[in-house]
C-alpha cells in the first residue's frame, strides 16, 4: 500500500502542467479602505497561499485551471473572510476590524487547521503583534510576559520555564509542528520570524508522544510566499545586552527560500558581590554569553497540491565567564582566595530535515517528515585545570535525535476527520566527561485521532497513541475532548493520559559541581513517568471582549526528581571515593506521586479610543509526595499573573503604540534550595511605525523593570530574579516586503 502511494505521488509530480492560473488582488479595511498588511490568504483544498504585502497586495501563482477558487482570509486584527472567485488578478477583499483576536487559525491540539474559537482543545495564542508590543527579544521573554501560565526559574546559566506547575522538562517545544531537542531548545527560535505561539496545557501524549505531560508550545514561523521580504531588528540595553535579527524571504515561481539569523550577547553582572559566608566573590549573578543562530528552509511547490521542503538550523552558544574572577573557598577551616573559573561552556546544536506534503483530494492529505536534531555540550578551558590545558576541549554531553513520521488526514464524511500516523524515534548519547559511549534508545509509535462534528454546536476529539520503547516496553495514551459552543460561548471538557520515558541523560549521565560540592550520579533503574490530566474550560468572546476560565487537574505517578543519597547508599553503590571529593551525592529517582491542581483566568477587552486592557491569573496547588514527605512540586509557583495595557493611534503614515506589561509571581519552591521570594517586573515599551512605500521604519524606546526590582541577597542564593535593575532600551526595526 505504501509503495503504491509513493509511486502515485511520484507519477502525479511528473505530470506536466498545461495550464496555470494566477490569482491576485488587494486586501483592504472595510471602513477606512486602507490596505491590510500581513493578511493571510489560503486557497482551500490546496497547499497554495500567501500573505499581503505593505500595500495589501497579494498574488498566488501556479494554480490549476478551474471555474472557481475559494479563498480563506485571516488576520489577527480582523474577522475571518471567505471569498469565492473565478480566475482574476483584481480581487478586492474587504475585512472588518476585530479588536479581539477571533479569526486566528491554530493547529496544536488537533493536528489540523482550525480557528481558535472552533477548537475542542483550548489553545492560548501569542501573536507576532503581541510580541512586538511587549518588546520581547527572546522566546522565554515573550512567554513569561504574555502568558500567566508560564513562570520562570533563573540562575547564572539562564532561564528555565514552568508551565501550569510543571517544569520545561515536561513540555514539548515544536517549531511548525516539528519537535526541537537538545538543551538549548528555546535559544534556537528568533522572535523576529515568529508568526504566533500556540500553547496547549495538560497532557498531550496521544498526538505528540513522550514529554508532553505538562503541555505543548508550538512556534509557527512567518513563511510568506509573496515575492521578496526582508527585515532587520536591533535591540540594545544595559550590561551589553544586544540582539540583532535578520530575516530574508524570497519566493520566485515554485521555489521559496526562508533565512533567519540572530545574534545575541550579554556581559556578566552582579547585584551583590558578597557570598553567603560574607566573603567577596567575583562570580557573576548572570553569566555573560554570545549566541549565533542560523536557520534556512527551501520549499518547492511541485504542484498546488504537492510541496517538498528541506530545512536546517545551526546554533552556537558559549558562555563568557570572567577569566580573572576569584572567590574565597573554605580550606582547612580558613577561606582561601581561589580562581573561580577555568573553562567556558559551549553548546552547539545542528538540525537537518526533509518533508513532503501532498493533498490527494479535498478529503485526503498526507505528510512525511524526517529530521535529525543534534546537540553537543563541551568544556572549553582557558586556564589549566588538572590535566587540561588552555585551549583544550572536553565533551560534556553529545546527543543525537532522529525522527521519522508519516501522517495522513482523511475526511470520509462531514462528521469525521481522521488523523492517522506512525513515528519512529532513535536517541543516542555520548559523553567524554562521564565515560559514556554510544548509549541509545528507540521508540516506535502509531496513533489515530478523530475530530467529530456531532452537530453545528458540538465538537469532539478522541484519540490514542500506542508506543513501544526499547528500554521500557509498551504503553498507550488515550485522550478525549468535547466542546459545546452556543452563540459567543464555548464550554470544553478534556481528559488525557500522559507518558514520559526517562531520558538517556537521566539514566546514565553524571555531573560534578565543585562550586557547590555536589555530584550527581546516573540511575539505570528509573521508570517512566505517567499522568492523568482533566480540565474544564468556559470561554466568552465577541469583537471587543474575551474571557476564559480553565480548571485543571494533573496527577503524575513515578515522577522523577533529585534525591540526596545517604552515607549507607553511597557506600553500597561504591561512591566512597566520589564522596571524599563532594559533600553531597544525589541521584535522579522516581518519587511516589505528584498532584497538581490549577485554576486560571484570562481576559482581554477593547475599551475604546485605542485602549486595550488584558491580563491573566493562575492559582497552582502542587504536591509532590516522596517517602511520605509532602512538598510542592519542584520549581512550582502558587500565584502568577500578567497585566497588559496598550494604546494605539494612527496619524496618517505614522502609527504609535504604547504598551505597559507586568509579570507577577509569588515565591517559587526548589527541592534543592527551598523557597525563592516572589517578585514582579513592569516594563514600558513604545514603538513608532513609519510607512514609506514598501518599507517600514520602526524605532522603539522603553524602560525595563520600571520599579528597579532586584534580588540583592548574597551570591548563590535561590534568586527570584537575576534582573540587574531598571534599564532603558533602544531598538530599531526595518522591514521590506514587495
Secondary structure by P-SEA (a helix, b strand, c coil): caaaaaaaaaaaaaccccbbbbbbbbbbcccccccccbbbbbbccccccbbbcccccccccccccccbbbbbbbcccccbbbbbbccccbbbbbbbbbccccccccccccccccccccccbbbbbbcaaaaaaaccccaaaaaaaccccccccccccbbbbbccccccccbbbbcccccccccccccccccccccbbbbbccccccccccccccbbbbbbccccccccccbbbbbbbcccbbbbbbbbbbbcccbbbbbbbbbbbbbbbbcccccccccccccccbbbbbbbbbbbbbbbcccccbbbbccbbbbbbbbbccccbbbbbbcccbbbbcccccbbbbbbbbbbbccccccccccbbbbbbbbbbbbbbbbbbcccccccccccccccbbbbbbbbbbbbbbbccccbbbbbbbbbbbbbbbbccccccccbbbbbbcbbbbbbccccccccccccccccccccccbbbbbbbbbbbcccbbbbbbcbbbbbcccccccbbbbbbccccbbbbbbccbbbbbbcccccccccccccbbbbbbbbbbbbcbbbbbbbbcaaaaaaacaaaaaaaccbbbbbbbccbbbbbbbbbbbbbbcccccccccbbbbbbbbbbcccccccccccccccbbbbbbbbbbcccbbbbbbbbbbbbcbbbbccccbbbbbbbbbbbbbbbbbcccbbbbbbbbccccccccccccccccccccccccccccbbbbbbcc
